[in-house]
């Protein structure tokens, strides 16, 4: 038992006598940066001005025009999002 205690004390003394190793470590971590882009304005949709009494042809033309508007709007949104990535 006495030798075990002496062994433990010697082992601990050996750890205490050693100089601590000081080293500099560079760690590269991605950091979130706020994206600075202007907001995409929502266009005035072609179907907003339609009335119930408008002709079917006028409604269809407005829907086709709004479809083109939406495609353009979605492209602008996608371009804005990709600018931040």
C-alpha positions as CSV (number, residue, x, y, z in Angstrom):
1,X,0.0,0.0,0.0
2,X,2.9,2.3,0.9
3,X,4.5,1.7,-2.5
4,X,1.3,2.4,-4.3
5,X,1.0,5.8,-2.6
6,X,4.6,6.6,-3.4
7,X,4.0,5.7,-7.1
8,X,1.0,7.9,-7.3
9,X,2.9,10.9,-5.7
10,X,5.8,10.4,-8.1
11,X,3.5,10.2,-11.1
12,X,1.7,13.4,-10.1
13,X,5.0,15.1,-9.4
14,X,6.1,14.2,-12.9
15,X,3.0,15.8,-14.4
16,X,3.5,19.0,-12.4
17,X,7.1,19.4,-13.3
18,X,6.5,19.4,-17.1
19,X,6.1,22.8,-18.8
20,X,2.7,23.4,-20.4
21,X,2.8,23.5,-24.1
22,X,1.6,26.8,-25.6
23,X,0.6,26.8,-29.2
24,X,-1.6,29.0,-31.4
25,X,-4.3,27.2,-33.4
26,X,-6.1,29.0,-36.2
27,X,-9.7,27.9,-36.6
28,X,-11.7,29.0,-39.6
29,X,-15.4,29.2,-38.9
30,X,-18.0,30.6,-41.3
31,X,-19.7,33.7,-39.9
32,X,-23.1,34.9,-41.0
33,X,-23.1,38.3,-42.6
34,X,-26.3,40.2,-43.2
35,X,-27.2,40.5,-46.9
36,X,-27.5,44.1,-48.1
37,X,-29.9,44.0,-51.1
38,X,-32.9,46.1,-51.9
39,X,-36.3,44.6,-51.5
40,X,-38.1,43.5,-54.7
41,X,-41.3,45.5,-55.1
42,X,-44.5,43.6,-55.6
43,X,-46.0,44.6,-59.0
44,X,-49.6,45.7,-59.4
45,X,-51.1,42.4,-60.6
46,X,-53.2,42.5,-63.8
47,X,-56.2,40.7,-62.3
48,X,-56.5,43.2,-59.4
49,X,-58.6,45.6,-61.4
50,X,-61.0,43.0,-62.9
51,X,-64.7,43.2,-62.1
52,X,-67.2,40.5,-62.0
53,X,-69.0,41.9,-65.0
54,X,-65.9,41.9,-67.3
55,X,-66.0,39.7,-70.3
56,X,-64.4,36.2,-70.3
57,X,-61.9,37.3,-72.9
58,X,-60.7,40.2,-70.8
59,X,-60.4,37.9,-67.8
60,X,-58.3,35.4,-69.7
61,X,-56.0,38.1,-71.1
62,X,-55.5,39.5,-67.6
63,X,-54.7,36.0,-66.3
64,X,-52.2,35.4,-69.0
65,X,-50.6,38.8,-68.4
66,X,-50.5,38.1,-64.6
67,X,-48.8,34.8,-65.3
68,X,-46.0,36.6,-67.2
69,X,-45.8,39.1,-64.3
70,X,-45.4,36.4,-61.8
71,X,-42.7,34.6,-63.8
72,X,-40.7,37.9,-63.9
73,X,-41.3,38.6,-60.3
74,X,-40.1,35.1,-59.3
75,X,-37.0,35.6,-61.4
76,X,-36.3,38.8,-59.6
77,X,-36.8,37.1,-56.2
78,X,-34.5,34.3,-57.2
79,X,-31.8,36.7,-58.4
80,X,-32.0,38.6,-55.1
81,X,-31.7,35.4,-53.0
82,X,-28.7,34.2,-55.1
83,X,-27.0,37.5,-54.6
84,X,-26.9,36.8,-50.9
85,X,-25.4,33.3,-51.2
